[in-house]
Amino acid sequence: MRLLWLTSVCALALLPVQANAADALSTAASYTASDFVGKPVQSAADALKYIPNFIVTGSGGSSNVLIDGQRPSDTNDALTRLPLNQIERIERIAAGNGNYDMQGHSELINIVRKSMSKPVITIHSSANIYPDGKIKPQVGFTWQKNQNGRNLEAGLDLYQNHDEGTGHGDKYTTYADGTTRHQALDSKGQSEGAEVRAAWGGPASGGRLDVNGAMRYNRSAFDAVYENGVTEYEQRQNANLTQEVSGRYEKALNKRFKLNLNLWGKRNVSDSRTDHQKPDEVSTYSEDKDTREGSLAAQATWHYSKALMLQAGAESRFNRFDAESLSIGSWLDENTNPETGRTRGEEQRGSLYVSGNWRPNETLSIDSGLAVESMTFRHRGTYAAERSYEYPKPRLSLQWKPDKVFQVRLSRAREVGYMGYWDFVSIAEWQYERPDQLLYPLNLVPYRQWSNAFSVDYRFWEKGQLALSFERNDIDDAVERVPLYTQKGNIEDIIGNVGDGANQQISTRLSVPIDDYLENGMIRLNATWYDSEITDPITGLKRRISGQTPRTLSLSFNQDRPGMSWGWSVDSGWNNTSWRAREISQSEGSPWVSLYAEFKPSPKLSVRTELQNLGARTTRYDVTRYEGLRSGSALSYEESTQRDSEPKLYLRIRNEL
C-alpha cells in the first residue's frame, strides 16, 4: 500500500512539469498513415501504441478494438498481422454512438482497411539463440487481400521452441531421521509444430459473414536425469493435432435492430506418454485423447435511442471427451495382463441473458444485465454419472467521465467460478464407483462470488496514464484441495468446497512520458497486490488461497526514434504457497529481465533483437510431506528442487512484399 501511495503522489506531482510533451499525436477523431511517419510502426498493433490516451483492453468478442466494424476473434493476433499500409484510417468512437456496441467501454477504436487490388504478403522469420549453441527458429508468412468489402487471408507458421522451465539444478530430499539425499538435476525440453490458417469475410444475404479456419500440429518432449551415484530418468512425450473453425454472421434488419450469429468448433487429438526409470522400479503411463468442443450463440441488439441500447441473447456450448489410458510397470506380475482404461464424458453449458446500456447524459453511462448460466456434466465408463447446476448472474456498472482525461467506474456483479469435467469426475469416481469406501459423503459445487470493483483512470501529457483500481470478491463455497477419509483409515486428497471466503486486489498502472529528459521516452509501471482469506479445511485457521502470489510487479522503459526503438523490462517473478491434505508446497521464480532494440530500415522492413532472461531466472519448488494430515502428523520428508534457466538472444525479421 505504501508503494501504491508513493507511486500516485509522485505521478501527480510531476504532472505540471511536462504539460507540453513533444512529438505526441494529438487527440483526434481519426488517424491515417501520415500520423505515424518517423515512428517504428509496421502493423496495426504498433499504431495503437501511439494513439493518445488509449490502451487495448478485453479480448476477442469483448475488446475495445474493431476491424472494419467487427471485433476480431483473436485481437492481439489480428492486430499483429494487419500491416500499416493496408489501413485506410483509424477511427476513435466515443460512447453514445448508436452505431456501435460499446460493451461497457468508454470509447472504441475502429480500424478501417483499404480496398486494394493487389494482395499484401508479409514474411517473418525469427530465432531464439542460447549460450550453448541451441538455435530454435520460427518462420511464417501471411497473404492478405481486401477489396470491395471482401477480405481474404491465408497464412503458415513453422516453429521450434525451448522449454524455459528446464535446465541444470539440484534436488535435495531431507527425511524424518535427518538424513539428506542430494541429486544433480539436468533437464531439457523442446517443442515444434506448424499452423496453417485461412479466413474470408464479405457481404452475404444482406449482412456480413466472416469465416475462419486453422489447423495446428505440435509435438513436445521433456527429459530429466537425476544423478547421485545412481541414475534416475524421467521422460515425457506429447503430440496433438488441432482443427478449429469459426463463423460470424451479422445483419442489420433496420437502423435500430441488429442480429448476430456465432458458430465455433474445435477438435483436438492427442497422444502422450510418461516414463520413469529407477534402479528398482520402472513405470510407463500412456494416454490417447479425443476432445471435441463447440458453441452456438445468437444476440439481438436494439438501439432504442441514442442514449439507450438493449440486448438479448443465448449461447450453448458443448465439450466431449473420449480417452484411453494404460499404466504398466515393474510392480505387475509377469502373468498379469494390464487393462486399458476408458473415459467418456461431456460438458454442456448454456446461458440466457438480457442487458442494457443507458447514457442519461454525456458524462454518465449505466450498464446492467441478468444472465442465467447452466452446466451439465455426464460421464460414461466403468460407471455412469450425471450432475447439473444452474445459477443467476446479475450485474450493474456505472461509469462517470466528466471530461476526456478523467474516468471513474463502479461495478457489482455475481460471478460463477469455472468447474470442469475432470473436477466432476474426481468426485463422481468415489460417489458412484467406491461409495462404500467413503467415511464421509462428498460434494462439489462451483464457487460463486459477488465481485465489487472501483477504478479511477486519469490521462495526462497526451500519452500519460495513471489507473488505480480496487476489487473485492465475497466468495460462497470456495474451492480448494480437501482431505478425503476412507473406511480403511486412509487419507486421500481431492478437490472440494471449504466454505465462504474473500479475495481482494489493488492495482496500479502508471505510464509516464519523459520527453523533457529523453525524447519520446516512456516509463511504465504495473503493480498488483493480492490478499485473500479462506478457512483451512484441516487446521480451521484462516489462510490465503492456494497458489496466490501476494504481489506482481513489472517495470519497463522504451524510447521510439525515427527508424528505431529500444527499451528494457523487468518482471518481479512469483512466490506462492499451496496446501493439500498431507503436504505444503511452495513455488518461486526469480525476476525476468529483457533488453530489446528494433530497427526499421524501410517502411516495409523491420529487424528486432532481444536479450531475454538476462538474469538467468532461477525456479525453485519446495515440498513438505507428512505421514498423515499436515496438522499434527509426523514429518515424512522435505524436498527442494532448483533449476537455473539460460539467457537467450531473440532475432526477428519481418518484411512486406
MARLORO-674380 format. One line per 8 residues: number of its first residue (from 1); for each residue x, y, z of C-alpha. Coordinates in nm, 2 decimals. Layout:
NUM = X/Y/Z  ...
END
This chain:
1 = 0.00/0.00/0.00  0.29/0.24/0.08  0.43/0.18/-0.27  0.09/0.24/-0.43  0.05/0.57/-0.24  0.40/0.69/-0.33  0.36/0.60/-0.70  0.03/0.80/-0.71
9 = 0.18/1.10/-0.53  0.49/1.11/-0.75  0.29/1.09/-1.07  0.06/1.37/-0.97  0.34/1.58/-0.85  0.52/1.55/-1.19  0.22/1.65/-1.39  0.28/2.03/-1.42
17 = 0.64/1.97/-1.52  0.58/1.83/-1.87  0.24/1.96/-1.97  0.37/2.02/-2.32  0.50/1.68/-2.42  0.66/1.69/-2.77  0.60/1.47/-3.06  0.28/1.32/-2.93
25 = -0.01/1.26/-3.17  -0.29/1.50/-3.10  -0.63/1.37/-2.98  -0.83/1.34/-3.30  -1.13/1.17/-3.44  -0.93/0.96/-3.68  -0.57/0.89/-3.78  -0.40/0.79/-4.11
33 = -0.06/0.65/-4.20  0.08/1.01/-4.22  0.03/1.05/-3.85  0.28/0.77/-3.78  0.57/0.90/-4.00  0.90/0.88/-3.82  0.77/0.62/-3.57  0.86/0.25/-3.58
41 = 0.51/0.14/-3.69  0.47/-0.15/-3.92  0.14/-0.31/-3.80  -0.19/-0.21/-3.65  -0.06/-0.33/-3.31  0.23/-0.09/-3.34  0.00/0.20/-3.45  -0.23/0.16/-3.15
49 = 0.06/0.22/-2.91  0.08/0.58/-3.04  -0.29/0.66/-3.01  -0.31/0.92/-2.73  -0.48/0.80/-2.41  -0.58/0.47/-2.55  -0.50/0.12/-2.42  -0.63/-0.20/-2.57
57 = -0.85/-0.39/-2.32  -1.05/-0.70/-2.34  -1.00/-0.98/-2.59  -1.19/-1.13/-2.88  -1.57/-1.06/-2.86  -1.52/-0.82/-2.56  -1.23/-0.60/-2.67  -1.24/-0.22/-2.74
65 = -1.09/-0.26/-3.08  -1.28/-0.33/-3.41  -1.16/-0.41/-3.75  -1.40/-0.29/-4.02  -1.66/-0.26/-3.75  -1.62/-0.62/-3.62  -1.45/-0.75/-3.31  -1.18/-1.00/-3.42
73 = -1.19/-1.34/-3.26  -0.82/-1.30/-3.15  -0.75/-0.93/-3.10  -0.37/-0.94/-3.05  -0.31/-1.18/-3.33  -0.53/-0.99/-3.58  -0.36/-0.65/-3.49  -0.01/-0.80/-3.53
81 = -0.09/-0.95/-3.87  -0.25/-0.64/-4.01  0.01/-0.42/-4.20  0.00/-0.04/-4.16  0.00/0.01/-4.54  -0.33/-0.19/-4.55  -0.50/0.06/-4.31  -0.70/0.35/-4.46
89 = -0.77/0.51/-4.12  -0.81/0.45/-3.75  -1.13/0.59/-3.60  -1.20/0.69/-3.24  -1.56/0.62/-3.14  -1.69/0.79/-2.82  -1.95/0.63/-2.60  -2.31/0.71/-2.71
97 = -2.26/0.64/-3.08  -2.57/0.44/-3.17  -2.40/0.25/-3.45  -2.17/0.05/-3.22  -2.20/-0.19/-2.93  -1.97/-0.03/-2.67  -1.99/-0.33/-2.43  -1.92/-0.10/-2.13
105 = -1.61/0.07/-2.29  -1.58/0.44/-2.27  -1.46/0.45/-2.63  -1.37/0.22/-2.92  -1.11/0.21/-3.19  -1.23/0.11/-3.54  -0.96/0.02/-3.79  -1.08/0.06/-4.15
113 = -0.89/-0.13/-4.41  -0.81/-0.01/-4.76  -0.97/-0.16/-5.06  -0.66/-0.29/-5.25  -0.64/-0.46/-5.59  -0.31/-0.63/-5.50  -0.26/-0.86/-5.21  -0.02/-0.78/-4.93
121 = 0.23/-1.06/-4.84  0.42/-1.04/-4.51  0.71/-1.28/-4.44  0.86/-1.31/-4.09  1.15/-1.52/-3.96  1.29/-1.53/-3.61  1.51/-1.75/-3.39  1.60/-1.80/-3.02
129 = 1.97/-1.85/-2.97  2.11/-1.99/-2.64  2.46/-1.98/-2.49  2.53/-2.35/-2.55  2.46/-2.31/-2.92  2.10/-2.42/-2.94  1.90/-2.24/-3.21  1.52/-2.26/-3.22
137 = 1.39/-2.10/-3.54  1.04/-1.98/-3.64  0.93/-1.88/-3.99  0.60/-1.79/-4.15  0.41/-1.58/-4.40  0.07/-1.41/-4.42  -0.12/-1.33/-4.75  -0.40/-1.07/-4.73
145 = -0.63/-0.91/-4.97  -0.91/-0.66/-4.91  -1.12/-0.54/-5.20  -1.48/-0.41/-5.23  -1.56/-0.51/-4.87  -1.43/-0.87/-4.91  -1.14/-0.99/-4.71  -0.93/-1.30/-4.78
153 = -0.64/-1.41/-4.57  -0.41/-1.72/-4.56  -0.10/-1.80/-4.36  0.15/-2.06/-4.25  0.38/-2.07/-3.94  0.66/-2.32/-3.86  0.83/-2.31/-3.52  1.06/-2.47/-3.27
161 = 1.07/-2.37/-2.90  1.29/-2.45/-2.60  1.12/-2.52/-2.26  1.23/-2.22/-2.05  1.14/-2.41/-1.73  1.42/-2.66/-1.78  1.80/-2.65/-1.71  2.06/-2.76/-1.46
169 = 1.99/-2.77/-1.09  1.98/-2.97/-0.77  1.72/-3.17/-0.58  1.75/-3.22/-0.20  1.54/-3.46/-0.01  1.56/-3.45/0.37  1.39/-3.74/0.56  1.24/-3.76/0.91
177 = 1.56/-3.91/1.06  1.76/-3.60/0.94  1.95/-3.77/0.65  1.97/-3.57/0.33  1.99/-3.71/-0.02  2.13/-3.48/-0.30  2.07/-3.54/-0.67  2.22/-3.33/-0.95
185 = 1.94/-3.25/-1.20  1.98/-3.20/-1.57  1.66/-3.14/-1.77  1.57/-3.03/-2.12  1.26/-2.98/-2.32  1.15/-2.86/-2.66  0.85/-2.84/-2.89  0.80/-2.80/-3.26
193 = 0.50/-2.75/-3.47  0.31/-2.59/-3.76  0.00/-2.39/-3.81  -0.19/-2.32/-4.13  -0.49/-2.08/-4.13  -0.74/-1.91/-4.37  -1.01/-1.65/-4.33  -1.28/-1.50/-4.55
201 = -1.52/-1.22/-4.49  -1.77/-1.03/-4.71  -2.13/-0.94/-4.78  -2.38/-1.23/-4.76  -2.76/-1.23/-4.77  -2.79/-0.86/-4.68  -2.54/-0.89/-4.39  -2.18/-0.97/-4.34
209 = -2.03/-1.32/-4.30  -1.68/-1.39/-4.16  -1.53/-1.74/-4.16  -1.20/-1.85/-4.00  -1.03/-2.19/-4.00  -0.70/-2.32/-3.87  -0.51/-2.65/-3.83  -0.22/-2.68/-3.58
217 = 0.02/-2.97/-3.51  0.25/-2.97/-3.21  0.48/-3.22/-3.05  0.69/-3.18/-2.74  0.94/-3.38/-2.54  1.09/-3.35/-2.19  1.38/-3.54/-2.04  1.53/-3.52/-1.69
225 = 1.82/-3.71/-1.54  1.88/-3.73/-1.16  2.24/-3.83/-1.06  2.36/-3.94/-0.71  2.58/-4.24/-0.78  2.26/-4.39/-0.91  2.09/-4.26/-1.22  1.71/-4.20/-1.25
233 = 1.53/-4.10/-1.56  1.21/-3.92/-1.64  1.07/-3.87/-1.99  0.75/-3.72/-2.13  0.63/-3.70/-2.49  0.32/-3.54/-2.63  0.18/-3.49/-2.98  -0.15/-3.32/-3.07
241 = -0.34/-3.22/-3.38  -0.60/-2.94/-3.35  -0.86/-2.83/-3.61  -1.06/-2.52/-3.55  -1.33/-2.33/-3.74  -1.55/-2.03/-3.66  -1.81/-1.82/-3.83  -1.98/-1.50/-3.76
249 = -2.29/-1.35/-3.93  -2.42/-1.00/-3.87  -2.72/-0.84/-4.02  -2.89/-0.51/-3.96  -3.27/-0.55/-4.00  -3.32/-0.18/-3.99  -3.14/0.13/-3.85  -3.21/0.02/-3.49
257 = -3.22/-0.36/-3.48  -2.93/-0.59/-3.55  -2.88/-0.97/-3.53  -2.55/-1.16/-3.46  -2.49/-1.53/-3.50  -2.17/-1.70/-3.39  -2.06/-2.06/-3.45  -1.73/-2.22/-3.33
265 = -1.59/-2.57/-3.32  -1.27/-2.74/-3.24  -1.13/-3.09/-3.23  -0.80/-3.20/-3.06  -0.65/-3.54/-3.09  -0.35/-3.60/-2.86  -0.11/-3.89/-2.76  0.10/-3.86/-2.45
273 = 0.35/-4.09/-2.27  0.54/-4.06/-1.94  0.82/-4.29/-1.84  1.00/-4.32/-1.51  1.31/-4.53/-1.46  1.48/-4.61/-1.12  1.72/-4.89/-1.03  1.44/-5.09/-0.86
281 = 1.13/-4.95/-1.04  1.01/-4.89/-1.40  0.68/-4.74/-1.50  0.50/-4.61/-1.81  0.18/-4.43/-1.85  0.02/-4.36/-2.19  -0.30/-4.18/-2.29  -0.48/-4.12/-2.61
289 = -0.75/-3.85/-2.60  -1.00/-3.71/-2.85  -1.17/-3.39/-2.74  -1.44/-3.21/-2.94  -1.60/-2.88/-2.84  -1.81/-2.62/-3.00  -2.06/-2.33/-2.93  -2.35/-2.16/-3.10
297 = -2.45/-1.81/-2.99  -2.72/-1.56/-3.10  -2.76/-1.20/-3.00  -3.02/-0.93/-3.08  -2.93/-0.56/-3.03  -3.19/-0.29/-3.03  -3.08/0.07/-3.03  -3.39/0.23/-2.88
305 = -3.24/0.57/-2.89  -2.90/0.74/-2.89  -2.90/0.71/-2.51  -3.04/0.35/-2.47  -2.94/0.02/-2.61  -3.09/-0.32/-2.52  -2.95/-0.67/-2.59  -3.08/-1.02/-2.55
313 = -2.90/-1.34/-2.64  -2.83/-1.71/-2.58  -2.53/-1.94/-2.60  -2.50/-2.32/-2.60  -2.16/-2.48/-2.56  -2.05/-2.85/-2.55  -1.73/-3.04/-2.48  -1.69/-3.41/-2.53
321 = -1.40/-3.64/-2.42  -1.30/-3.99/-2.52  -0.98/-4.11/-2.36  -0.80/-4.44/-2.33  -0.51/-4.49/-2.08  -0.27/-4.76/-1.99  -0.04/-4.79/-1.69  0.23/-5.05/-1.67
329 = 0.53/-5.10/-1.45  0.77/-5.34/-1.27  0.50/-5.39/-0.99  0.30/-5.60/-1.23  0.32/-5.98/-1.22  0.46/-6.14/-1.53  0.13/-6.32/-1.58  -0.08/-6.00/-1.53
337 = -0.24/-5.85/-1.84  -0.29/-5.48/-1.78  -0.63/-5.34/-1.87  -0.68/-5.03/-2.07  -0.90/-4.77/-1.90  -1.15/-4.57/-2.10  -1.32/-4.25/-2.00  -1.60/-4.09/-2.20
345 = -1.78/-3.78/-2.09  -1.93/-3.45/-2.19  -2.00/-3.10/-2.06  -2.29/-2.89/-2.17  -2.31/-2.52/-2.08  -2.58/-2.27/-2.16  -2.65/-1.91/-2.10  -2.95/-1.68/-2.15
353 = -2.91/-1.31/-2.09  -3.06/-0.96/-2.13  -2.87/-0.64/-2.09  -2.90/-0.27/-2.13  -2.68/0.04/-2.16  -2.82/0.38/-2.07  -2.65/0.72/-2.11  -2.87/0.97/-1.93
361 = -2.62/1.24/-2.02  -2.28/1.29/-2.19  -2.08/1.21/-1.87  -2.27/0.91/-1.72  -2.31/0.56/-1.85  -2.51/0.28/-1.67  -2.47/-0.08/-1.78  -2.68/-0.36/-1.64
369 = -2.78/-0.72/-1.72  -2.90/-1.05/-1.60  -2.78/-1.39/-1.72  -2.87/-1.74/-1.62  -2.59/-1.99/-1.66  -2.64/-2.37/-1.66  -2.39/-2.66/-1.68  -2.44/-3.03/-1.70
377 = -2.16/-3.30/-1.67  -2.20/-3.66/-1.79  -1.96/-3.95/-1.75  -1.96/-4.29/-1.92  -1.71/-4.55/-1.83  -1.70/-4.82/-1.56  -1.98/-4.63/-1.41  -2.24/-4.37/-1.53
385 = -2.28/-4.03/-1.36  -2.46/-3.70/-1.43  -2.48/-3.37/-1.24  -2.64/-3.03/-1.33  -2.61/-2.68/-1.19  -2.79/-2.35/-1.26  -2.71/-2.00/-1.13  -2.83/-1.64/-1.20
393 = -2.57/-1.38/-1.27  -2.69/-1.01/-1.23  -2.45/-0.72/-1.29  -2.45/-0.34/-1.27  -2.19/-0.09/-1.35  -2.17/0.29/-1.35  -1.91/0.49/-1.55  -1.86/0.86/-1.50
401 = -1.64/1.05/-1.74  -1.67/1.43/-1.69  -1.40/1.51/-1.94  -1.15/1.35/-2.18  -0.89/1.28/-1.92  -1.07/1.16/-1.61  -1.29/0.85/-1.56  -1.45/0.67/-1.26
409 = -1.61/0.33/-1.27  -1.81/0.13/-1.01  -1.94/-0.22/-1.07  -2.10/-0.51/-0.89  -2.16/-0.85/-1.04  -2.25/-1.20/-0.95  -1.99/-1.45/-1.09  -1.98/-1.83/-1.11
417 = -1.64/-2.00/-1.09  -1.53/-2.24/-1.35  -1.58/-2.61/-1.28  -1.45/-2.86/-1.54  -1.53/-3.21/-1.63  -1.23/-3.36/-1.46  -1.33/-3.18/-1.13  -1.67/-3.35/-1.16
425 = -1.51/-3.69/-1.24  -1.27/-3.68/-0.94  -1.58/-3.66/-0.71  -1.81/-3.89/-0.91  -1.55/-4.17/-0.91  -1.59/-4.21/-0.54  -1.96/-4.14/-0.53  -2.06/-4.39/-0.79
433 = -1.77/-4.65/-0.81  -1.65/-4.67/-0.45  -1.92/-4.52/-0.22  -1.88/-4.80/0.03  -1.52/-4.68/0.10  -1.61/-4.33/0.20  -1.62/-4.24/0.56  -1.80/-3.91/0.49
441 = -2.01/-3.81/0.19  -1.85/-3.59/-0.09  -2.00/-3.29/-0.27  -1.87/-3.02/-0.50  -2.03/-2.71/-0.64  -1.88/-2.42/-0.84  -1.79/-2.13/-0.62  -1.99/-1.81/-0.66
449 = -1.89/-1.46/-0.57  -2.01/-1.11/-0.56  -1.74/-0.90/-0.73  -1.73/-0.54/-0.63  -1.49/-0.31/-0.82  -1.39/0.06/-0.81  -1.14/0.22/-1.05  -1.01/0.57/-1.13
457 = -0.84/0.65/-1.46  -0.65/0.97/-1.52  -0.48/1.06/-1.85  -0.21/1.33/-1.88  0.05/1.47/-2.11  -0.12/1.32/-2.42  0.05/0.98/-2.36  0.05/0.95/-1.98
465 = -0.19/0.75/-1.77  -0.25/0.67/-1.40  -0.50/0.40/-1.33  -0.59/0.28/-0.98  -0.84/0.00/-0.91  -0.97/-0.19/-0.61  -1.16/-0.52/-0.63  -1.32/-0.73/-0.36
473 = -1.48/-1.07/-0.41  -1.70/-1.22/-0.15  -1.69/-1.59/-0.21  -1.95/-1.86/-0.15  -1.83/-2.22/-0.13  -1.47/-2.15/-0.21  -1.29/-2.44/-0.38  -0.96/-2.59/-0.25
481 = -0.79/-2.93/-0.20  -0.96/-3.11/0.09  -0.89/-3.44/0.28  -1.09/-3.75/0.18  -1.12/-4.01/0.46  -1.19/-4.38/0.38  -1.33/-4.66/0.58  -0.99/-4.82/0.59
489 = -0.84/-4.52/0.77  -0.66/-4.39/0.46  -0.64/-4.02/0.38  -0.66/-3.91/0.02  -0.66/-3.57/-0.14  -0.94/-3.43/-0.35  -1.10/-3.10/-0.47  -1.38/-2.97/-0.26
497 = -1.56/-2.68/-0.10  -1.43/-2.51/0.21  -1.70/-2.26/0.30  -1.71/-1.89/0.24  -1.41/-1.67/0.18  -1.28/-1.34/0.04  -1.04/-1.22/-0.22  -0.93/-0.87/-0.30
505 = -0.67/-0.69/-0.51  -0.53/-0.34/-0.55  -0.38/-0.25/-0.89  -0.19/0.05/-1.03  -0.09/0.11/-1.38  0.13/0.41/-1.45  0.27/0.54/-1.78  0.49/0.84/-1.76
513 = 0.63/1.01/-2.08  0.97/1.16/-2.01  1.01/1.37/-2.33  1.17/1.66/-2.14  1.46/1.43/-2.04  1.47/1.18/-2.32  1.27/1.24/-2.64  0.98/1.00/-2.69
521 = 1.08/0.81/-2.38  0.82/0.63/-2.17  0.84/0.45/-1.83  0.56/0.21/-1.74  0.49/0.05/-1.40  0.23/-0.22/-1.34  0.18/-0.35/-0.99  -0.09/-0.56/-0.82
529 = -0.13/-0.66/-0.45  -0.34/-0.96/-0.37  -0.49/-1.07/-0.04  -0.74/-1.34/0.04  -0.89/-1.54/0.32  -1.04/-1.88/0.34  -1.08/-2.14/0.62  -0.82/-2.41/0.61
537 = -1.02/-2.75/0.60  -0.76/-2.92/0.82  -0.65/-2.66/1.08  -0.96/-2.45/1.09  -0.74/-2.14/1.07  -0.77/-1.85/0.82  -0.51/-1.85/0.54  -0.45/-1.73/0.18
545 = -0.60/-1.91/-0.12  -0.36/-2.17/-0.26  -0.14/-2.06/-0.54  -0.19/-1.69/-0.50  0.12/-1.47/-0.53  0.10/-1.17/-0.29  0.24/-0.92/-0.53  0.32/-0.89/-0.90
553 = 0.54/-0.60/-1.03  0.67/-0.51/-1.38  0.87/-0.20/-1.48  0.96/-0.11/-1.83  1.12/0.16/-2.04  1.11/0.23/-2.41  1.22/0.51/-2.65  1.10/0.55/-3.00
561 = 1.31/0.72/-3.26  1.27/0.76/-3.63  1.36/0.43/-3.78  1.43/0.25/-3.45  1.31/0.19/-3.09  1.47/0.03/-2.79  1.39/-0.05/-2.43  1.41/-0.28/-2.13
569 = 1.17/-0.46/-1.89  1.19/-0.62/-1.55  0.93/-0.87/-1.42  0.93/-0.95/-1.05  0.86/-1.32/-1.08  0.64/-1.51/-0.84  0.62/-1.67/-0.50  0.32/-1.87/-0.39
577 = 0.22/-2.15/-0.15  -0.03/-2.43/-0.20  -0.18/-2.66/0.07  -0.30/-3.02/0.03  -0.42/-3.28/0.28  -0.07/-3.42/0.35  0.17/-3.16/0.21  0.26/-2.80/0.17
585 = 0.44/-2.68/-0.14  0.60/-2.35/-0.24  0.68/-2.23/-0.59  0.92/-1.94/-0.65  1.06/-1.78/-0.96  1.33/-1.50/-0.97  1.29/-1.18/-1.18  1.30/-1.19/-1.56
593 = 1.50/-0.91/-1.73  1.49/-0.83/-2.10  1.65/-0.57/-2.33  1.54/-0.50/-2.69  1.61/-0.29/-3.00  1.41/-0.27/-3.32  1.52/-0.12/-3.64  1.31/-0.02/-3.94
601 = 1.53/0.05/-4.24  1.23/0.09/-4.47  0.85/0.12/-4.42  0.81/-0.25/-4.51  1.12/-0.40/-4.33  1.18/-0.43/-3.96  1.45/-0.61/-3.76  1.42/-0.68/-3.39
609 = 1.67/-0.82/-3.15  1.61/-0.90/-2.78  1.83/-1.02/-2.50  1.59/-1.21/-2.28  1.63/-1.36/-1.93  1.95/-1.16/-1.87  1.94/-1.26/-1.50  1.91/-1.64/-1.58
617 = 1.58/-1.69/-1.39  1.60/-1.95/-1.11  1.29/-2.15/-1.03  1.25/-2.33/-0.70  0.99/-2.58/-0.58  0.98/-2.70/-0.22  0.75/-2.97/-0.08  0.70/-3.07/0.28
625 = 0.53/-3.41/0.31  0.37/-3.56/0.63  0.29/-3.91/0.73  -0.08/-3.82/0.78  -0.27/-3.49/0.79  -0.02/-3.19/0.78  -0.16/-3.08/1.11  -0.03/-3.29/1.40
633 = 0.13/-3.56/1.19  0.50/-3.67/1.18  0.72/-3.53/0.90  0.78/-3.78/0.62  1.03/-3.58/0.41  1.12/-3.24/0.28  1.21/-3.20/-0.09  1.36/-2.90/-0.26
641 = 1.42/-2.87/-0.64  1.60/-2.58/-0.80  1.66/-2.51/-1.17  1.87/-2.24/-1.34  1.75/-2.14/-1.68  1.95/-1.99/-1.96  1.95/-1.63/-2.11  1.88/-1.62/-2.48
649 = 1.91/-1.39/-2.79  1.59/-1.34/-2.99  1.61/-1.22/-3.35  1.32/-1.14/-3.58  1.30/-1.01/-3.94  0.96/-0.90/-4.08  0.92/-0.79/-4.45  0.62/-0.70/-4.66
657 = 0.64/-0.78/-5.03
END
